[in-house]
Amino acid sequence: MTFLLNFGQGVYPPLLPELVGTLGLSLAAAGLLGTAFSLPRSMLALHAGIALVLAGTVAAALASSMATMALARALSGLGYGTTAVVGIVYLMRAGPPHERTRRANMYEGSLITANAVSGYLAGGVAAFAGWRWGFGAAAVAVGAGWLVAGWRVLPAVQTAFHRWSPTAGAAPEPTPRVSPVALLAIHLVVFALAFSWAGALTTLAPLYGGQVLGLSAAAIGRTLAIGYAAEAALLIPVGWAADTFGRLRVLLPGLAVVLTGVVLLPLAGGPAGYTLACTLVILGMTVWMVPASLLAEYLRGRFGGRAVGVYRLIADLGMVSAPAAVGWLTGRAGFGVGAGSVALVVAAAGCLAGLVLRSRRPGQPPGLLATPTP
C-alpha cells in the first residue's frame, strides 16, 4: 500500500522545473509549493487520508495556475499526514522491540522504492506526453493502493491498535524518566532530516538540476531514482546495524553523509557531480526512522498517538519551513546560500545528538537517555 500510495509523492520533484516554466513561477514560489504540501500534512483515519492523496494527485494533473497547484499539493499533504501517523504507531507496536528499526526501514524501503520508480516514470512520461500525464499515472497507482488498504492493511492495523488499547486488558509498560534535553536532541534530528528532505531533495536539487545544469525532467528523475534505489538496497542492512550495534552509532554517520551531499550539491558542475551529491543526501536518509525507534525504545508505554503526533509535528515543521525558506534564500542569494542553510541545520542536530545522547546496544536495560554507558 505504501509503495502505491507514494507514487503521488515521487512524481513531484522531477516535474518541478517544468511546473516552474509552465506556470511562470519564481524560485520562492516553487518553494511555497513544497510548503503547500507539508503544512496541511501536519493538521490531520486511513481511508480519508488516501482519498485526499488521490484527490490532490488528480487536481495536480489538472492544475492551470499557482493557486490550483498549491491547492492540489495541500490536499495530498493532508492525506499523507494522516496515513503517516497511523503507519508509524503500527510499525512500532507490531513486532519485537529489538527489531523496530528493521521493521520501520522495510516500510521506508517501500516508500523510497515508490519514489524511485514513480520519479523515473514521471520524467519519461513528461518527456513524451507532458507533466500532467505524470500526475495522472500516479493517480492510478494511488487508487490501487486504496484497494489494497481496504483489503489487507486496515484490518491488521485495527487488530494491533485494539491489542494495545487501555480497554484490551494489557498492563501498561513501566516508563523510565527521560531527560528533556535528550528528547530535544532526538526531535531536532527529526527536524533536520525533514528539513533536508524538503529543502535539498524536493526543492534545491530539482531546481538546481533544471535551471543551472539544464537537465530535463527525465534526467532529474533518473538521477533521483539512482539514489533511491541505492537507499532501498541499504535500508535493511542499516536497520539491522542500528538494532544490533546501537542506534546513535548509525544515526551520526548518516547525518554526516547527508551533510556532505548538501554541501556538494551547489558545487556540482555537471550530471556526474549532481548525481553524486543527490545520492549522498538520499543515502543519508537511511537513518530516517532511527529517531522514531529511539523514542519508542525509551518512552515505551507512552509511545502512542500523542508521542507520534509530536514526532510528526516536528517533522512537518521541517517539511513546512524548508521549501519556503530554501526557495526564498536561493532566489535572493543563490544556490550556495540555500544549501548552506540546510547544512547548518543538519550540523547543529548532529552536534547536539552527539553531545547529549549516549549510544547503547538495544539489548541493554533502558534508562536515562542522557546517562553515559560504561
KETI-550686 format. One record per residue (C-alpha): residue in three letters; x negated, z, y negated. Coordinates in steps of 0.25 Angstrom, whole numbers, plus 5000, padded with zeros to 4 digits. Layout:
BEGIN
alaXZY ...
***
This chain:
BEGIN
met500050005000 thr498950044990 phe498249904993 leu499449824990 leu499849914978 asn498549904971 phe498649744971 gly499349774958 gln498149844952 gly497049764957 val497449634951 tyr497349684937 pro495849694934 pro495449554937 leu496649494930 leu496449584917 pro495549474910 glu496549374912 leu497649464907 val496849494894 gly496749344892 thr498149304895 leu498749424887 gly497749414876 leu497249564877 ser496149634871 leu495149724879 ala495849844874 ala497249784878 ala496749754892 gly496249894894 leu497649944890 leu498249864902 gly497449964910 thr497950084903 ala499350024904 phe499250034919 ser498550164920 leu499450244910 pro500750234917 arg500050254931 ser499750394926 met501250424924 leu502050414937 ala503350394969 leu502750284977 his503850174977 ala504050184962 gly502550164960 ile502350044968 ala503649984961 leu502950004947 val501649934952 leu502449814957 ala503249804944 gly501949814936 thr501249714944 val502349614943 ala502449644928 ala500949614926 ala501149474933 leu502249444922 ala501549514910 ser501449424898 ser500949524888 met500049644886 ala501349734885 thr501949674898 met500649684906 ala500449834901 leu501849864906 ala501449804919 arg500249884921 ala500950004917 leu502049984928 ser500849964938 gly500150094933 leu501450174935 gly501550124949 tyr500050144953 gly500050284947 thr501250334956 thr500650274969 ala499250334966 val499750474965 val500550474978 gly499350404985 ile498350504981 val499150624985 tyr499450564998 leu497950525001 met497450664998 arg498450725008 ala498650625019 gly497450665027 pro496250755030 pro495650815017 his494150775021 glu494650625021 arg495250625008 thr494250535001 arg494250435012 arg495750425012 ala495850414997 asn494850304998 met495650225008 tyr496750224998 glu495750184987 gly495250074996 ser496650004997 leu496750014982 ile495349954980 thr495549844990 ala496849804984 asn496149804970 ala495049714976 val496049614983 ser497049604972 gly496049594961 tyr495349474969 leu496649414972 ala497149434957 gly495949364952 gly496149244961 val497649234959 ala497449234944 ala496349124944 phe497449034951 ala498749074946 gly498549174934 trp498449324933 arg499949344934 trp499949304949 gly498949404952 phe499849514948 gly500949444955 ala500149444968 ala499949594966 ala501449624965 val501649564979 ala500549664984 val501149784977 gly502549744983 ala501949744997 gly501349884994 trp502649934991 leu503249895004 val502049965011 ala502250095003 gly503750095007 trp503450065022 arg502250155025 val501650235013 leu502750305007 pro503250375020 ala501750425022 val501650475008 gln502950555009 thr502550615022 ala501250665016 phe501850725004 his502950795012 arg501850855021 trp501150915008 ser502350955001 pro502651104998 thr503951095006 ala503251045018 gly502751185023 ala501251155022 ala500351265016 pro499651225003 glu498151215004 pro497351324997 thr496751274984 pro495451314978 arg495251334964 val494551214958 ser493651204946 pro494451134934 val493151074930 ala492951014943 leu494350954943 leu494050904929 ala492850834935 ile493650774946 his494750724937 leu493650664927 val493150584939 val494550534942 phe494650494927 ala493250424927 leu493550344939 ala494950294934 phe494350264920 ser493250184927 trp494250104936 ala495250074924 gly494150054913 ala493049984921 leu493749914933 thr495049874927 thr494749854913 leu493249834909 ala492849754922 pro493849644921 leu493749634906 tyr492249624907 gly492249524918 gly493349434911 gln492849444897 val491349464897 leu490949394911 gly492149294910 leu492549324925 ser493949274930 ala494949364935 ala494549314949 ala493149354947 ile493549484942 gly494449504953 arg493349474963 thr492349564957 leu493249684957 ala493649644972 ile492249654976 gly492149794970 tyr493449844976 ala493049784990 ala491749864989 glu492449984985 ala493549974996 ala492449965006 leu491750095001 leu492950174999 ile493050235013 pro491550265014 val491550325001 gly492750415004 trp492050455017 ala490850495010 ala491650574999 asp492350645011 thr491050675018 phe489950705008 gly490750754996 arg491650684986 leu490750714974 arg489550654981 val490350524982 leu491050534969 leu489850544959 pro489150414965 gly490450344964 leu490550374949 ala489150334947 val489450194953 val490650174944 leu489750214932 thr488750114936 gly489750004937 val490450034924 val489050034917 leu488649894923 leu489949824920 pro489749784906 leu488349754909 ala488749644919 gly488349504915 gly488949424926 pro489849434938 ala488849504947 gly488549614938 tyr490049624935 thr490349634950 leu489349744952 ala489849824940 cys491249814945 thr490949844959 leu490149974956 val491350024948 ile492249994959 leu491350054970 gly491250184962 met492750194963 thr492650224978 val492650374973 trp493950354966 met494750454976 val493650554977 pro494150634965 ala495550634972 ser494850684985 leu494150794977 leu495450844970 ala496150844984 glu495050924990 tyr494951034980 leu496351044975 arg496951034990 gly498251104989 arg498451064975 phe498150914977 gly499550854976 gly500350774966 arg499950854954 ala498450844957 val498550694959 gly499350684947 val498250744939 tyr497150664946 arg497950534943 leu498250574929 ile496750584927 ala496450454934 asp497550384926 leu496950434913 gly495750364917 met496550234920 val497350244907 ser496150274898 ala495150174903 pro495750044901 ala496150064887 ala494850144883 val493950044890 gly494649924885 trp494649974871 leu493150014871 thr492749874877 gly493549804867 arg492949884856 ala491449894860 gly491249814873 phe491249824888 gly490049914888 val490750024880 gly491950004889 ala491150024901 gly490350144895 ser491650214893 val491950204908 ala490550244911 leu490550364903 val491850424909 val491250394923 ala489950464920 ala490650584914 ala491550604926 gly490350594936 cys489450694928 leu490550794927 ala490950784942 gly489450794946 leu489250924937 val490550994941 leu490950944955 arg490150994967 ser490050904979 arg490450954993 arg490750895006 pro492250895009 gly492150985021 gln491651095012 pro492651205009 pro493351174995 gly493051254983 leu492851244968 leu492451104965 ala491551154954 thr490751254964 pro489451194969 thr489251184984 pro487951234990 
***
